[in-house]
Amino acid sequence: METGKQKWIDKAQTQTEKLTELVNSLVTLSRMDEEKTPLHFAPFAVSDAVRETAESFRDLAQSKGHELSLSIAPGLIYTGDEYALRQLVSILLDNAIKYSAPGGRITVKLWAGEYKAFVEILDQGRGIPPEDLENVKTKFYKGSNAVRGSGIGLALVDSIMTALDGTMDIQSTLGRGTVVTLGLPLYHKA
């Protein structure tokens, strides 16, 4: 059984981790805005990166009563910034878990089109109200449905996708969930 002191220490550590994550996100977003964050383009196995990142959220999803499902096309190679892609998937999965009611399914898909690889995160959460949908990519915007957070996650995803010459599409239905689709070009501009 935890003592009161240990519970306080654990809570302080959790808050410290959240603040560190927030500061890191703010620094990244600021650098992206100033174009000072160099992306490191190199070929990597996007299939492995998406699968490993998603799997790292399995315990958290299960602890919140969610089912995490993966549909990952094998063997896809993408030339881009692997760290940035992992960060994007992490932000989107954190949001999916945060906004889904217990018992919901969160699905991560990866497939290739003719010119792009697509990463899709689907949840059965509360959804984004139509009046908020056009603003969710704006820095510090917190919609009427927000539960916690700083309002920079989707702005950061959008900024990184722009730097990767990619796209982000968000579709949402109140009470049914949200689908975020990232389109990653299977080429790199020289």
Residue, then its C-alpha position, 0 to 999 in steps of 0.5 A: m500500500e502506498t503511503g501518502k508521501q509516495k502518492w504525492i511523489d508519484k503525482a509530482q513526477t506525473q505532473t513534471e513529465k506532463l510539464t516537460e512534454l508541454v515545454n518540449s512541444l512548445v519549443t518544437l512548435s516555436r522552432m517549426d514556426e521559425e523554420k529552425t528545426p531541421l528535419h532529418f530526411a532518411p529512408f526508414a521502415v514506416s511500417d515498423a515506426v508506426r507499429e512500434t509507436a502504436e504498440s507503446f500506447r497499448d497498456l495506456a489504452q487498456s488501462k482506460g478500457h479501450e481496445l487498440s487495433l492495428s492494420i499496418a501494411p508491411g514493408l513500407i519504406y518512407t523517406g522522411d524524419e522518423y522521430a517526427l513521424r513517431q511524435l505525430v502518431s504519439i500525439l494523435l494516439d494520446n488524443a484518441i485515448k483522451y477523448s474516447a469513453p471506456g470500451g471504445r475502439i481505437t484503430v491505427k491504419l497504415w497503407a500506401g496509395e500511388y504517391k502517398a503513405f497514409v497513417e490513419i487514427l480512428d477513435q469512437g470518442r466524443g467527436i469534435p463539434p463542427e464549429d470547433l473543427e476548423n480551428v483545432k489546428t490553431k495554436f492554443y485553441k481548446g474546443s468546447n469539448a476539450v478535457r485536458g491539454s494545452g491546445i497545441g497538439l494538433a497545431l504541432v501535428d499540422s506544422i510538422m506535416t507541412a514541413l514534411d510536405g504532407t497533409m492532415d485531414i480531420q473528420s469528426t462526428l459528435g458522439r461517434g468519433t474522429v478520424v485523423t489521416l496523415g498523408l506522407p509523400l513517398y518522395h522527397k523534394a530535392 
